[in-house]
């Protein structure tokens, strides 16, 4: 594969929101061919009709022998299964990357069976929205997004540079390199815990406020629960595969809540103001420059 451009054959496995968005964004890089792989015939037809892909397949197969770059946009366990089940079709020197929000288990599993003539570059585009499926896909989803690469010990500079260049070319503003273990630890706090909180908030008063909650809902509640519109299968898998980190972070959150709770109970104005000011400064720092 030439490293100077993307005049190559690319396959996107899983033509949902993220996979479909990849296919759209990769179009601008003028590849030789973009192939879509998805078990859903309607999704493939839609992608073909819209000109998102050049060819469509419901599963892997012999055609993969001509593919230079494979982007697997499936659930974590399905990502592992697809690569393992299609090893016999993959060409020597092909690069494989993924989009999974959990990394350590995937990297260790795939590297345990991947032959030396193939390279898996673990990737995580920090992009998405509440809508699902090909109809919600957009090449703009990656504009200004963060992209994380988690080398697994068997990566080459060629493979890392290719995925780095791809991430920047489709619009990502930052590419960060970090170990799979550290990725999973940090993502627990920045992504998984917010989903836990949002889901818990939505389920907190299932009966008591069900008929009136909409009349009392403002921006704060909507912002806090935005990600509660969740893909249950995907996030169940992510939570279970990262359960040790997530349990620890939930406990940390409970401890933080307890400190504020005690300050409220004791009417400790000084402590409450200190907590609020600290969080305000951290939030300002987070959004600075955005």
PyMOL commands that set and color helices and strands:
alter all, ss='L'
color gray80, all
select helices_A, chain A and resi 17-27+41-49+62-66+76-85+87-89+104-113+134-136+139-142+157-169+180-202+213-216+219-224+226-228+232-241+243-265+269-287
alter helices_A, ss='H'
color red, helices_A
select strands_A, chain A and resi 9-13+33-37+55-57+69-72+95-98+119-121+123-126+146-149+174-177
alter strands_A, ss='S'
color yellow, strands_A
deselect
rebuild
show_as cartoon
